[in-house]
Amino acid sequence: QLPIPHSHTVIIALTASVFEEKRPEILAAGCDDFVRKPFAEEAIFEKMAQYLGVHYIYEDLPEPTTAPWRFNALGEKSDSFFKEKMALMPTNWLIALQRATKNLDEELVLQLIEQIPENNIALADALKDLLDNFRLDVILRLSQLFLNS
């Protein structure tokens, strides 16, 4: 545990008041500082850094245009890909997949993906990517598309 530079608990008030003249009143009430609403989340992190002496390390993320958001690519080209691969699966499995996605049951969706035979690994990998990216909506759409055809 890191030592805290203050001997007391730091209190930062969140206020809807936009008037600077309220500052002495807020500080007199026992607050160390205040942040006006509406506020950006960065303002809260800056106050924590100021009063607690923390330093944040941010991960450099790739630009959205270069990020490999595979579920987007699958969603765009997927209908024929998935239709061909899902045709190899039993109807009762597809119904179970549809029901699990409607119920937002990620564990059951994963169990169903794990039941996909080795000869259809491309479907398993694609569905796992969608599940890993919280795209149950896409899995549901695809299962409905196949079952309704």
Secondary structure, 3 states (H helix, E strand, C coil): CCCCCCCCCCCEEEECCCCHHHHHHHHHCCCCEEEECCCCHHHHHHHHHHHHCCCCCCCCCCCCCCCCCHHHHHHHHHHHHHHHHHCCCCHHHHHHHHHHHHCCCHHHHHHHHHCCCHHHHHHHHHHHHHHHCCCHHHHHHHHHHHHCC
